[in-house]
Amino acid sequence: MKKGEIYIASLDPTIGGEIKKTRPVIIVSNNVNNRYNLTITVIPITSNTERIYPFEVFVPKGVGNLPKDSKIKVDQIRTIDKSRIVSFIGELPEKYISDVHYALKVHLEIE
């Protein structure tokens, strides 16, 4: 598992406004963590693209092998156990990874 890769992950159970269901996620934790730790940091991806906020990243259908137009919901970043991973989908191109980094800065107010 590497930073920038997209997987299907089971995010249930959740509480309140946490994004739920089995869905695509992108790995954003560093590759040393991803190799040696039992957990990875991910951001959920949704196909609900009606509105795109500055802390979200639009990804067109087919990019990273996503089956639909999607958005990466940076505000829902979370750390999960690797056992929640179901299957590999693809890898996000560097342009979109840069957009995710920018959205993280916006969401976390990092200069």
Secondary structure, DSSP 8 states (H G I E B T S, - for coil): --TTEEEEEE--S--TTS--SEEEEEE-S-HHHHHHSSEEEEEEEES--S---TTEEEE-TTGGG-SS-EEEEGGG-EEEEGGGEEEEEEE--HHHHHHHHHHHHHHHT--
